[in-house]
């Protein structure tokens, strides 16, 4: 599965937000976020996205300098 920014088209083998562990759930780096029930979450947690931005694991989209690509703006190929 490949992820791509719907704005600029940059692609990644893994979702770039998953490069950091999630501060909102027990998901480690490289794993998808989970719900309190332990099932896979439909979307990544916003706190994790911010952590990825702060850590430099996710760069803001060059076509939208004010914000990074959000998980719901990533397309699956």
N, CA, C and O atoms as CSV, one atom per row, in Angstrom:
chain,resi,resn,atom,element,x,y,z
A,1,UNK,N,N,0.851,-1.167,0.000
A,1,UNK,CA,C,0.000,0.000,0.000
A,1,UNK,C,C,0.903,1.237,0.000
A,1,UNK,O,O,1.903,1.284,0.715
A,2,UNK,N,N,0.547,2.213,-0.791
A,2,UNK,CA,C,1.286,3.462,-0.868
A,2,UNK,C,C,0.371,4.603,-0.450
A,2,UNK,O,O,-0.818,4.609,-0.770
A,3,UNK,N,N,0.934,5.563,0.264
A,3,UNK,CA,C,0.190,6.752,0.679
A,3,UNK,C,C,0.695,7.940,-0.118
A,3,UNK,O,O,1.889,8.042,-0.401
A,4,UNK,N,N,-0.208,8.836,-0.481
A,4,UNK,CA,C,0.182,10.020,-1.247
A,4,UNK,C,C,-0.581,11.229,-0.741
A,4,UNK,O,O,-1.738,11.120,-0.335
A,5,UNK,N,N,0.070,12.377,-0.767
A,5,UNK,CA,C,-0.571,13.633,-0.416
A,5,UNK,C,C,-1.495,14.024,-1.566
A,5,UNK,O,O,-1.069,14.036,-2.721
A,6,UNK,N,N,-2.729,14.339,-1.271
A,6,UNK,CA,C,-3.681,14.709,-2.318
A,6,UNK,C,C,-3.406,16.098,-2.872
A,6,UNK,O,O,-3.961,16.472,-3.905
A,7,UNK,N,N,-2.558,16.868,-2.201
A,7,UNK,CA,C,-2.233,18.218,-2.672
A,7,UNK,C,C,-1.042,18.207,-3.627
A,7,UNK,O,O,-1.146,18.699,-4.750
A,8,UNK,N,N,0.095,17.646,-3.186
A,8,UNK,CA,C,1.326,17.733,-3.979
A,8,UNK,C,C,1.686,16.428,-4.686
A,8,UNK,O,O,2.510,16.430,-5.601
A,9,UNK,N,N,1.078,15.315,-4.274
A,9,UNK,CA,C,1.346,14.034,-4.914
A,9,UNK,C,C,2.538,13.270,-4.361
A,9,UNK,O,O,2.836,12.176,-4.840
A,10,UNK,N,N,3.239,13.823,-3.351
A,10,UNK,CA,C,4.362,13.086,-2.760
A,10,UNK,C,C,3.850,11.751,-2.239
A,10,UNK,O,O,2.752,11.670,-1.688
A,11,UNK,N,N,4.659,10.695,-2.419
A,11,UNK,CA,C,4.236,9.353,-2.033
A,11,UNK,C,C,5.183,8.745,-1.010
A,11,UNK,O,O,6.373,9.059,-0.968
A,12,UNK,N,N,4.619,7.861,-0.182
A,12,UNK,CA,C,5.379,7.154,0.843
A,12,UNK,C,C,4.925,5.704,0.874
A,12,UNK,O,O,3.756,5.402,0.635
A,13,UNK,N,N,5.873,4.800,1.174
A,13,UNK,CA,C,5.539,3.384,1.340
A,13,UNK,C,C,4.701,3.169,2.598
A,13,UNK,O,O,3.779,2.353,2.613
A,14,UNK,N,N,5.039,3.924,3.666
A,14,UNK,CA,C,4.295,3.879,4.928
A,14,UNK,C,C,3.796,5.281,5.226
A,14,UNK,O,O,4.411,6.266,4.815
A,15,UNK,N,N,2.705,5.370,5.923
A,15,UNK,CA,C,2.178,6.682,6.285
A,15,UNK,C,C,3.238,7.401,7.117
A,15,UNK,O,O,3.685,6.852,8.124
A,16,UNK,N,N,3.661,8.619,6.732
A,16,UNK,CA,C,4.752,9.291,7.437
A,16,UNK,C,C,4.458,9.602,8.903
A,16,UNK,O,O,5.389,9.729,9.697
A,17,UNK,N,N,3.215,9.725,9.269
A,17,UNK,CA,C,2.870,10.003,10.669
A,17,UNK,C,C,3.221,8.812,11.558
A,17,UNK,O,O,3.476,8.984,12.750
A,18,UNK,N,N,3.237,7.605,10.987
A,18,UNK,CA,C,3.538,6.417,11.790
A,18,UNK,C,C,5.034,6.273,12.083
A,18,UNK,O,O,5.442,5.283,12.691
A,19,UNK,N,N,5.850,7.230,11.667
A,19,UNK,CA,C,7.283,7.183,11.977
A,19,UNK,C,C,7.560,7.468,13.455
A,19,UNK,O,O,8.654,7.192,13.948
A,20,UNK,N,N,6.580,8.015,14.151
A,20,UNK,CA,C,6.729,8.320,15.576
A,20,UNK,C,C,5.689,7.530,16.366
A,20,UNK,O,O,4.636,7.198,15.821
A,21,UNK,N,N,5.956,7.221,17.637
A,21,UNK,CA,C,4.952,6.544,18.458
A,21,UNK,C,C,3.795,7.502,18.752
A,21,UNK,O,O,3.978,8.719,18.754
A,22,UNK,N,N,2.635,6.962,18.992
A,22,UNK,CA,C,1.463,7.790,19.262
A,22,UNK,C,C,1.380,8.151,20.743
A,22,UNK,O,O,1.439,7.268,21.599
A,23,UNK,N,N,1.241,9.451,21.056
A,23,UNK,CA,C,1.104,9.846,22.449
A,23,UNK,C,C,-0.316,9.641,22.992
A,23,UNK,O,O,-0.544,9.771,24.195
A,24,UNK,N,N,-1.268,9.322,22.108
A,24,UNK,CA,C,-2.661,9.182,22.532
A,24,UNK,C,C,-3.108,7.731,22.705
A,24,UNK,O,O,-4.156,7.472,23.296
A,25,UNK,N,N,-2.317,6.782,22.190
A,25,UNK,CA,C,-2.667,5.366,22.323
A,25,UNK,C,C,-1.368,4.571,22.395
A,25,UNK,O,O,-0.293,5.150,22.242
A,26,UNK,N,N,-1.435,3.269,22.622
A,26,UNK,CA,C,-0.201,2.489,22.780
A,26,UNK,C,C,0.511,2.129,21.477
A,26,UNK,O,O,1.414,1.293,21.502
A,27,UNK,N,N,0.143,2.722,20.344
A,27,UNK,CA,C,0.776,2.377,19.068
A,27,UNK,C,C,2.237,2.840,19.041
A,27,UNK,O,O,2.538,4.011,19.273
A,28,UNK,N,N,3.121,1.907,18.759
A,28,UNK,CA,C,4.551,2.209,18.644
A,28,UNK,C,C,4.832,2.775,17.256
A,28,UNK,O,O,3.982,2.710,16.368
A,29,UNK,N,N,6.015,3.324,17.076
A,29,UNK,CA,C,6.424,3.799,15.750
A,29,UNK,C,C,6.318,2.626,14.775
A,29,UNK,O,O,6.720,1.505,15.088
A,30,UNK,N,N,5.779,2.898,13.608
A,30,UNK,CA,C,5.603,1.860,12.600
A,30,UNK,C,C,4.261,1.165,12.654
A,30,UNK,O,O,3.918,0.413,11.741
A,31,UNK,N,N,3.489,1.402,13.712
A,31,UNK,CA,C,2.175,0.772,13.849
A,31,UNK,C,C,1.076,1.810,13.686
A,31,UNK,O,O,1.281,2.994,13.951
A,32,UNK,N,N,-0.088,1.357,13.250
A,32,UNK,CA,C,-1.249,2.222,13.109
A,32,UNK,C,C,-1.854,2.468,14.491
A,32,UNK,O,O,-1.694,1.642,15.389
A,33,UNK,N,N,-2.541,3.585,14.668
A,33,UNK,CA,C,-3.197,3.888,15.947
A,33,UNK,C,C,-4.304,2.871,16.241
A,33,UNK,O,O,-4.871,2.263,15.333
A,34,UNK,N,N,-4.590,2.707,17.526
A,34,UNK,CA,C,-5.633,1.778,17.948
A,34,UNK,C,C,-6.666,2.500,18.800
A,34,UNK,O,O,-6.394,3.525,19.424
A,35,UNK,N,N,-7.847,1.928,18.800
A,35,UNK,CA,C,-8.933,2.447,19.637
A,35,UNK,C,C,-8.784,1.883,21.046
A,35,UNK,O,O,-8.016,0.945,21.259
A,36,UNK,N,N,-9.515,2.447,22.009
A,36,UNK,CA,C,-9.439,1.902,23.371
A,36,UNK,C,C,-9.767,0.411,23.438
A,36,UNK,O,O,-9.296,-0.291,24.334
A,37,UNK,N,N,-10.575,-0.074,22.490
A,37,UNK,CA,C,-10.921,-1.495,22.459
A,37,UNK,C,C,-9.765,-2.365,21.974
A,37,UNK,O,O,-9.810,-3.589,22.093
A,38,UNK,N,N,-8.723,-1.722,21.424
A,38,UNK,CA,C,-7.593,-2.461,20.894
A,38,UNK,C,C,-7.668,-2.679,19.394
A,38,UNK,O,O,-6.702,-3.143,18.788
A,39,UNK,N,N,-8.802,-2.352,18.786
A,39,UNK,CA,C,-8.950,-2.491,17.344
A,39,UNK,C,C,-8.267,-1.334,16.626
A,39,UNK,O,O,-8.085,-0.259,17.198
A,40,UNK,N,N,-7.894,-1.560,15.381
A,40,UNK,CA,C,-7.239,-0.512,14.596
A,40,UNK,C,C,-8.176,0.680,14.406
A,40,UNK,O,O,-9.350,0.514,14.074
A,41,UNK,N,N,-7.645,1.873,14.619
A,41,UNK,CA,C,-8.420,3.097,14.427
A,41,UNK,C,C,-8.548,3.387,12.933
A,41,UNK,O,O,-7.685,3.002,12.145
A,42,UNK,N,N,-9.621,4.062,12.551
A,42,UNK,CA,C,-9.829,4.422,11.155
A,42,UNK,C,C,-8.878,5.539,10.730
A,42,UNK,O,O,-8.461,5.597,9.573
A,43,UNK,N,N,-8.539,6.418,11.657
A,43,UNK,CA,C,-7.655,7.533,11.363
A,43,UNK,C,C,-6.561,7.604,12.421
A,43,UNK,O,O,-6.721,7.104,13.535
A,44,UNK,N,N,-5.458,8.227,12.059
A,44,UNK,CA,C,-4.376,8.437,13.014
A,44,UNK,C,C,-4.746,9.587,13.941
A,44,UNK,O,O,-5.460,10.506,13.538
A,45,UNK,N,N,-4.266,9.541,15.182
A,45,UNK,CA,C,-4.583,10.586,16.149
A,45,UNK,C,C,-3.910,11.914,15.796
A,45,UNK,O,O,-2.766,11.938,15.342
A,46,UNK,N,N,-4.625,13.006,16.007
A,46,UNK,CA,C,-4.107,14.343,15.698
A,46,UNK,C,C,-2.854,14.655,16.515
A,46,UNK,O,O,-1.941,15.312,16.015
A,47,UNK,N,N,-2.800,14.194,17.757
A,47,UNK,CA,C,-1.624,14.438,18.601
A,47,UNK,C,C,-0.386,13.768,18.001
A,47,UNK,O,O,0.725,14.281,18.133
A,48,UNK,N,N,-0.575,12.643,17.356
A,48,UNK,CA,C,0.545,11.953,16.717
A,48,UNK,C,C,1.011,12.720,15.486
A,48,UNK,O,O,2.210,12.809,15.221
A,49,UNK,N,N,0.082,13.261,14.749
A,49,UNK,CA,C,0.434,14.067,13.586
A,49,UNK,C,C,1.265,15.279,14.016
A,49,UNK,O,O,2.255,15.621,13.368
A,50,UNK,N,N,0.858,15.922,15.106
A,50,UNK,CA,C,1.605,17.078,15.594
A,50,UNK,C,C,2.998,16.659,16.063
A,50,UNK,O,O,3.975,17.368,15.819
A,51,UNK,N,N,3.091,15.521,16.728
A,51,UNK,CA,C,4.386,15.009,17.171
A,51,UNK,C,C,5.290,14.727,15.971
A,51,UNK,O,O,6.484,15.024,16.010
A,52,UNK,N,N,4.730,14.158,14.910
A,52,UNK,CA,C,5.506,13.879,13.697
A,52,UNK,C,C,6.013,15.174,13.067
A,52,UNK,O,O,7.144,15.234,12.586
A,53,UNK,N,N,5.180,16.202,13.071
A,53,UNK,CA,C,5.611,17.510,12.559
A,53,UNK,C,C,6.730,18.081,13.418
A,53,UNK,O,O,7.745,18.541,12.895
A,54,UNK,N,N,6.548,18.053,14.733
A,54,UNK,CA,C,7.534,18.601,15.665
A,54,UNK,C,C,8.871,17.856,15.587
A,54,UNK,O,O,9.933,18.463,15.725
A,55,UNK,N,N,8.811,16.540,15.365
A,55,UNK,CA,C,10.017,15.712,15.314
A,55,UNK,C,C,10.696,15.750,13.947
A,55,UNK,O,O,11.798,15.225,13.793
A,56,UNK,N,N,10.059,16.361,12.961
A,56,UNK,CA,C,10.625,16.417,11.618
A,56,UNK,C,C,10.377,15.172,10.795
A,56,UNK,O,O,10.947,15.029,9.713
A,57,UNK,N,N,9.536,14.263,11.281
A,57,UNK,CA,C,9.215,13.046,10.548
A,57,UNK,C,C,8.197,13.309,9.446
A,57,UNK,O,O,8.031,12.491,8.541
A,58,UNK,N,N,7.531,14.424,9.518
A,58,UNK,CA,C,6.522,14.816,8.542
A,58,UNK,C,C,6.725,16.293,8.245
A,58,UNK,O,O,6.690,17.124,9.153
A,59,UNK,N,N,6.934,16.614,7.001
A,59,UNK,CA,C,7.116,18.008,6.611
A,59,UNK,C,C,5.789,18.567,6.103
A,59,UNK,O,O,5.000,17.840,5.499
A,60,UNK,N,N,5.541,19.844,6.342
A,60,UNK,CA,C,4.326,20.445,5.792
A,60,UNK,C,C,4.326,20.339,4.268
A,60,UNK,O,O,5.378,20.437,3.636
A,61,UNK,N,N,3.176,20.145,3.694
A,61,UNK,CA,C,3.035,20.053,2.242
A,61,UNK,C,C,3.481,21.373,1.615
A,61,UNK,O,O,3.042,22.434,2.058
A,62,UNK,N,N,4.337,21.336,0.601
A,62,UNK,CA,C,4.803,22.572,-0.029
A,62,UNK,C,C,3.699,23.352,-0.732
A,62,UNK,O,O,3.845,24.552,-0.965
A,63,UNK,N,N,2.610,22.696,-1.069
A,63,UNK,CA,C,1.495,23.388,-1.720
A,63,UNK,C,C,0.510,23.968,-0.719
A,63,UNK,O,O,-0.420,24.678,-1.102
A,64,UNK,N,N,0.706,23.675,0.544
A,64,UNK,CA,C,-0.133,24.215,1.611
A,64,UNK,C,C,0.776,24.536,2.791
A,64,UNK,O,O,0.748,23.821,3.792
A,65,UNK,N,N,1.590,25.603,2.698
A,65,UNK,CA,C,2.605,25.887,3.717
A,65,UNK,C,C,2.077,26.049,5.135
A,65,UNK,O,O,2.844,25.929,6.090
A,66,UNK,N,N,0.815,26.314,5.293
A,66,UNK,CA,C,0.247,26.523,6.626
A,66,UNK,C,C,-0.126,25.224,7.325
A,66,UNK,O,O,-0.354,25.229,8.535
A,67,UNK,N,N,-0.193,24.116,6.602
A,67,UNK,CA,C,-0.592,22.870,7.253
A,67,UNK,C,C,0.025,21.672,6.552
A,67,UNK,O,O,0.325,21.715,5.359
A,68,UNK,N,N,0.207,20.617,7.306
A,68,UNK,CA,C,0.727,19.366,6.768
A,68,UNK,C,C,-0.420,18.546,6.210
A,68,UNK,O,O,-1.572,18.787,6.569
A,69,UNK,N,N,-0.138,17.583,5.343
A,69,UNK,CA,C,-1.204,16.720,4.860
A,69,UNK,C,C,-1.832,15.959,6.021
A,69,UNK,O,O,-1.124,15.346,6.821
A,70,UNK,N,N,-3.125,15.996,6.114
A,70,UNK,CA,C,-3.855,15.310,7.173
A,70,UNK,C,C,-4.088,13.865,6.761
A,70,UNK,O,O,-4.112,13.561,5.568
A,71,UNK,N,N,-4.262,12.964,7.732
A,71,UNK,CA,C,-4.509,11.567,7.376
A,71,UNK,C,C,-5.677,11.396,6.412
A,71,UNK,O,O,-5.631,10.514,5.553
A,72,UNK,N,N,-6.721,12.212,6.528
A,72,UNK,CA,C,-7.863,12.064,5.626
A,72,UNK,C,C,-7.582,12.657,4.250
A,72,UNK,O,O,-8.416,12.537,3.352
A,73,UNK,N,N,-6.421,13.295,4.062
A,73,UNK,CA,C,-6.047,13.825,2.764
A,73,UNK,C,C,-5.028,12.919,2.075
A,73,UNK,O,O,-4.555,13.238,0.985
A,74,UNK,N,N,-4.690,11.796,2.700
A,74,UNK,CA,C,-3.783,10.831,2.111
A,74,UNK,C,C,-4.629,9.880,1.270
A,74,UNK,O,O,-5.697,9.436,1.691
A,75,UNK,N,N,-4.136,9.583,0.090
A,75,UNK,CA,C,-4.840,8.666,-0.789
A,75,UNK,C,C,-4.118,7.321,-0.773
A,75,UNK,O,O,-2.890,7.271,-0.715
A,76,UNK,N,N,-4.868,6.256,-0.823
A,76,UNK,CA,C,-4.295,4.906,-0.887
A,76,UNK,C,C,-4.202,4.479,-2.333
A,76,UNK,O,O,-5.142,4.684,-3.100
A,77,UNK,N,N,-3.085,3.891,-2.720
A,77,UNK,CA,C,-2.906,3.398,-4.073
A,77,UNK,C,C,-2.782,1.911,-4.055
A,77,UNK,O,O,-2.623,1.292,-5.108
